[in-house]
Amino acid sequence: MPKTRQTLAPEELASLTLAWEAWEKGVSTPARRIVRARLHLVFLFVRYGGLRLKEVLGMHARALLDLESGLLSVPGDNAREIMLPLGCMHHFRRILSLPEAENAGFLSLDEGFVRRKFYLVAETCSLDPSRAAPRALRYARALELLSLRVPLSMVQKYLGQPGPAAAFFLNFAGGELADYILSKARAGRDAKDNIFVGIATGAKMGLRRAEIEIACFGNTLIRAQASLDRLQDLDLGSHRQVVTFRIPPNAMALALSPCQTSQANTLEATLTGLHADAVEGFATAHLACGATLTVALEWGNICPSDLYEGRRVWLHFAAASVEIEG
């Protein structure tokens, strides 16, 4: 029999997140609004930061979180610095702008009281409370980061999970994390992101290489380069040939506005998933036709705070970087 999922699926996480927003607003008296804002902030730190509940309840959030960059300094035995998703920072800014948030004990709440409220909000959107508990949400965040191609070692660091506890970490929630890693491993070393199918509609010859036009993503033309021998293998002739091709995640340069480059390909997309730290980022970008690309990011001249879910971006990549699989 298939295992029962013990962490929330992405659509359930989205539903729970909206339920918390509605629950916070669902009172009229100022005192109760403040209490619910405090509880909502606890949820946000667990949901997006993957923090332990005890870590959150002991934090002076106003002093430890940079509200501009989203950099959070987590103190304690598993001290670390993490980047919160910039798309949710408006909630942190709103709640932490309350005068009461200046108090170091703003998040000092009774743990049992907090857990009961987590269960209550889960029930408002018909979710199993045990799967929306703080610990389950923490590991749901781990799965979310892994799905964004964040390496396991970085996910462990993000959650403050020490190396010796790796087995416990992977076996949490009936082994869902371990199953995820194993499924990726079973796909083989050659498992790759960004593999698509298109129709080779034409080619032009150079002295050493050929440039092939591939129609895909609706009416978009992708230009790829291949050796002359490879072109002969494809046997395009006068007819159109269905080909499989790959755009490597680290071959794309991301721009915040349309611009001219020497690279042959440009795709307009919307960011739908983002994880970033001070050195690098991992994003998913959704094209208008419905296709999704994985993009590896370096910051260069782009500030991480300029990227957020829903942001329109332009992806540039060279024809030589497109790998024709067959």
N, C-alpha and C positions, 0 to 999 in steps of 0.2 A: 504493500500500500504506500502511496506517496506520503511524504512527511507533511504534517500540518505546519504552515508557515508561522513562526513565532515572532517575527518582526513585521512592521507595516510595509506594504508595497508602496511605490512612489505615489500612486493616486490616493492611497489612504493617508499618507503623510500630508499631502496637499489638503485633503479634506479636514484633517485634524488641525492643521495650521490655521485654516480659515475659521474653524470652530472656536479656537482660542481667541482669535481677534473679535469674533462676535460676542463671546462670553465676557470678555473684558468690558465691552461697551454696554452690556445688558443690565446696568444698575443706574440708579438716579442720584443716590446720595454721595457727596464728595468722599466721605470716609471709606465707603465700600468700593468706590472707583479706585482709590489708592491701593487698597488691598489687592484688588484684581489686577491692577497694573503690576504690582510686585510679583504676583504669581505668574502672570504672563511673561514677565522678564525671565523668571526661573525657567519656564518652558523654552523660551528662545535660546538661552544658553545651552540647555541640554540638547535641543533639537538641532541647532546649527553649529554649536561648538563641540558637541559630543562630550560635554563635561559630566563628571560624576555629580550626583545631587549634593553630596556633602561639600564638594568643591564650590558649587554655586552658592550654597547657603552661608559659606564662610568668606565670601568675597566682598570687597568694597568695589563694586562694579564701576562706579564713577571714576575712581582713581586708576583702575587697571585696564580700562578699555579706551583706546584712541578712537573717538567717534568719527574721525575723518577717514582714517585708513582701514579701520576694522581690525587693527592689531590688538589682540588680547593677551595680556601677561597673566598666566595662571600660576599662582603661588602654591607652595606646599611640597609634599614629598615627590610629586611628579610634576615639578615646575616645568613650564614650557611656554612658548609663544606660538599662537595660532592666528591665522587670518580668518575672520568671519566673512561669509559671503556678502558682498557689497549690496546685493539686491534686497537684503533684509535689514540693512543698517538703519533705515528710516524708523523702524519700530524701536530699535535700541535708542536712537537719538530722542525720539518722542518721550519714551518713558524716563530715560535718564536726565531729561531736561526738567523734570518735576523738582521743585525745591526739596521735597522729602528725600530725593535720591542722593543729596549731598551727605546724608547721614551714613556713616560707615556700616551701620546695621540695617540698611534698607532691605537687604535680602536675608536677614537673619530671621527665618521663619521656622516653625516647628516642622520637623521632617514628616511626621505622621499626617499633619494637617495638609502639607503640600501634596503628599501621595494621594490623599482622598480627593483633592481637587483635580489631580491628573485623571483619576478614574472617572470622576463626575463629567469632565469635559469630553472624555472619550465616549461616554455613554450618550452624550447629546448628538453624536454623529454615528451612532450604532456600531461602534468599534469595541472589540474585546478589550476591557481595561488593562488586562495583563500585557497586551501587545503595545499599549500606549503608555506603559509605566516608564519612569525615568531611565532605568537600565536598558529596557528594550529600545527606547528611542536613541540611546547612545550607540547601540550596535546597528540600528537602522541607518544612522549617519555613517557608520563605517562602510556598510554595503553601498550607500549612496556615493561615497568617495571612490570606492573601488570601481563602481560602474563608470566613473569619470576618468578611469585609467590612472588614478593616483596609485603609485606603488604601495604594496602592503607595508613595507617598512615605514613609509611616510604616514600611512593611516595609523599605524601603531603609535608613532610619535605624536600625531595630532590628538589622539585620544589619551595620551599619557600612559600607554600600556607598556610596561617594561619588557625587555627582550625575554627574560626567563619565564614570563607569563604567556608566551606565544601560544602554547597548546591550549591553555584555558581560553584565551582570546578567540582562537579559531573554532573551538567547540561550543562557544556560547550559542544559545537559542537552538539547540538540537543540531549544531554543526552547520548552520546556514552559511557562515563565513567560510568554513572549510570547503563546503560544497561549491561555493562560488569560485574559490581558487582552483579546486580540482577540475571544475568544468572548463576553466580557461586552459589548464594544463593539458586536459584530454584533447582539446582542439588542436594540439600539436604546436610545435615551435613555429610552424609557418602560418599560424592563425594571425590574420592581419585586420586592421581597421580600414575603413574607407575603400572597400571594394565595391565597384559598381559595374553595371552592364550598359553598353551603348552600341551604336551602329557606326562603324567606320565608313564615312561618306566620301573620303577622298584623301589624296596624299600628294605631296610635292617632294621632289628629290633634290638633295644637296650633293656635294662631293663625297661626304663621308656618312651622312645620316639622312633620314627621311622625316618629314613632319606629317603626322596623320591627324586628320580631323575626325572627331568622334561626337556624334549627336547623342545627347543625353540630357537628364534634368529638365525635361520639357523641351524647349526649343534652344537650349544652350549648346554651343559648340566648345568642346574641350580639345586643345591641341596637345599632342604627345609626340615625342621624338623616339625614334628607334633606329637601330643600325640597318644598313641596306639588306643584310642577310635576314634580319628579323622581319623586315617588310616582305621579303620574298616568302618567308615561312607563312605569313598571314594570308598570302594568295588573294589579295583584294581584287585584282583584275578589274573588270568593268562593273562588277556587281557590289552591292553593299554587304558587309560582313559584320556579324554580331561579335563583339569583342568584350572581354572582361578587363577592367583596368583598375589601378589603385593610385590614390593620391596620398602619399605618406604624411602623417600628422605633423611631422617636424619640417616638412617642405614648404608649408604655407606661411606667408607673412600676412599679418592682420593689420588692416588700416581702419581708422574711425571715420573716414570720408573717402569718396571716390578720388582716385589720383592716377596719373599716368606713370607706368613703370616699364622697364624693359622686359618684364616677364609676360609670357604669352597669354596667361589665363587669369581671369578675375571672376569671382563668384560673390554675389550679394547674399548675405545670410543674416539670421537673427540668432543671438546667443540664447541657448536654452538651458545650459548647465555650465557652471563655472566653479573651479577651485583654484585658489591662488595663494602663494606664499611670497616671501620677499625676493625669491630668485626666479621662480618659474610658475607657469600656470597650465591648467588642463581645461579645455572647454569643449562643449558640443555646440555645433552651429546648424540651424535648421534652414534649409533652402525653401523657396516658395513652392517648389514642386512636391515637397514632402520628404525629400531625402535629408539625411542627417550626416554631418561630418564631424570627426574628432580632430581637434586642433591642439597641438602643443605650442605653448606660448613662451616667448622671452620678452622682457619688458622693453628694452631699447629706449625709444623716446615716448613710449606710452606709459601713462601712470595707471597702476592697477585700479585705482578708484574710478577711472573712466570706463571700466568694463563692468557690466551687470547683466543679469538675465533680462532678456527683452531688448537689449541694445542691438541696433542694426550695425553690421560691420561688412567690410569687404575683404575677401581672401584672395591674395595674389600668389601664384606659383608658376614656376617655369615649365615649359613643355618637356624639358629633359627630365624633370622630376616625376612625371607621370609614368607609372610602370604598367605596361601592357602585359596582362597575364595570359591571354589567349583569345 
